[in-house]
Amino acid sequence: MFVSENLSVNEKGNLTIGGVDTINLTKEYGTPLYVMDEELIRRNCRSFKSSIEKFYGGNGLVCYASKAFCCTEMCRVMKDEGIGLDVVSIGELYTAIKAGFDCDKICFHGNNKTDEEIAFAVENKIGHIIVDNIPELERLNTIAKEKGIVAKIMFRIKPGIDAHTHNFIRTGQIDSKFGFALETGEAFEAVKKAISSENIVLRGLHCHIGSQIFDIDPFESAAEVMLGFIAKIKNELGFEVKELNLGGGFGIKYLNSDDPVPYETYMERVSEKVHKMCDELGINLPFIIIEPGRSIAAPAGITLYTVGARKEIPNIRTYISIDGGMCDNPRYILYQSEYEAIVANKASEERSEKVTIAGKCCESGDLIGENMPLQHADSGDIIAVCATGAYNYSMSSNYNRIPKPPVVFVKNGESRVVVKRETLDDIIRNDL
Ligand SMILES: *Cc1c(COP(=O)(O)O)cnc(C)c1O
């Protein structure tokens, strides 16, 4: 009935998350409110981790892509689960370090790292700096030399796999702002340069083919291309690349009609492919890193809003206005992403209407969705938008000077704030 396994309805007819009544949560913390089920976050981590154990002899590491949802407590939870972290900016890196994260388990990405970011990563001995381009490699080598440190790197490679949701084509990917192309020989030149750079050690290669991917085929193809490149490096340069980072991008269930493959199946098939290819190519099995973001965080979260105005425009549509919008969830205005919504205080009733849920920002495009099945919603009702745990809080803004909602974690029937609600004084904090 509900899109995520942790949602249910109690005897009062209220929606529950992780067994906690959402209406009680709104009474305690107000709306809009992000709620995340810590148990489900942890279960998702464990399922990725155990799939590497089961199908790849544990010879790998799960790194949570923190851009999906990052705050100090989330980093602590990841640390506690024994998994690594993928960060893409000095801000995410700083958050991880403040949370006491083990820097050897951090992958630092970004297609245009600043000198400040590079220096910060080098000083903190980040385990994997994912180098995106030659000027960055040169700057990194210089900065590492100045500090007397040897930087551990991977290269971001464009494997030439264009992953769409249901099919994939092997062209076009050369046109991406991320990483080195294989076709042009630029990736091979970068490897040569890294091997001869004094303050650089090349640990491995990385690729990330996209996001919200439902097919396993493009992941297999990416692994195949990357292993072919590793074999070429071995044969032509006599250098063994020991680690292969295959990125993230595993699809999740946003709508009841979505049907993602179990993540175990992904690891099972990719692992089979890697074993077979390594045999054929005569190379050693690499240490594998995967970087799930959305698939760990998204299903664990919901956003709760209070309904304000209801506007019925005859023969056109019904607008249900909420006390949040694109400032806390910009994914509809960015990508027309779709969500399931429920009136949380009428969760056992039929979703008998089709409505447009509208935000409160001054943009006509500020919608959570159109044509959304929903129970009859009136002013004062609470709406839950489901599977908002990823790329919602992390993409939120203060557009219209709207304070950001808090994030509450639920676990064992209890709730606690992990990110406070912004105050009006927070809004003017940096104004002079
Ligand atoms: C965004 C990103 C991820 C995570 O993607 P999801 O779709 O959230 O799983 C992993 N690795 C890199 C390099 C990324 O940019």
The ligand as an SDF file (V2000), in Angstrom:
LIG
                    3D

 15 15  0  0  0  0  0  0  0  0999 V2000
   25.9060   11.2920   -7.0220 C   0  0  0  0  0  0  0  0  0  0  0  0
   27.0080   10.3340   -6.9670 C   0  0  0  0  0  0  0  0  0  0  0  0
   26.8390    9.1050   -6.3340 C   0  0  0  0  0  0  0  0  0  0  0  0
   25.5290    8.6550   -5.7490 C   0  0  0  0  0  0  0  0  0  0  0  0
   24.5040    8.5680   -6.6460 O   0  0  0  0  0  0  0  0  0  0  0  0
   23.0670    7.9810   -6.1760 P   0  0  0  0  0  0  0  0  0  0  0  0
   22.2420    8.0730   -7.3870 O   0  0  0  0  0  0  0  0  0  0  0  0
   22.5860    8.8720   -5.0960 O   0  0  0  0  0  0  0  0  0  0  0  0
   23.3070    6.5960   -5.7060 O   0  0  0  0  0  0  0  0  0  0  0  0
   27.9190    8.2680   -6.2520 C   0  0  0  0  0  0  0  0  0  0  0  0
   29.1150    8.6100   -6.7720 N   0  0  0  0  0  0  0  0  0  0  0  0
   29.3140    9.8050   -7.3780 C   0  0  0  0  0  0  0  0  0  0  0  0
   30.6540   10.1340   -7.8930 C   0  0  0  0  0  0  0  0  0  0  0  0
   28.2780   10.6910   -7.5060 C   0  0  0  0  0  0  0  0  0  0  0  0
   28.4800   11.8550   -8.1210 O   0  0  0  0  0  0  0  0  0  0  0  0
  1  2  1  0
  2  3  1  0
  2 14  2  0
  3  4  1  0
  3 10  2  0
  4  5  1  0
  5  6  1  0
  6  7  2  0
  6  8  1  0
  6  9  1  0
 10 11  1  0
 11 12  2  0
 12 13  1  0
 12 14  1  0
 14 15  1  0
M  END
$$$$
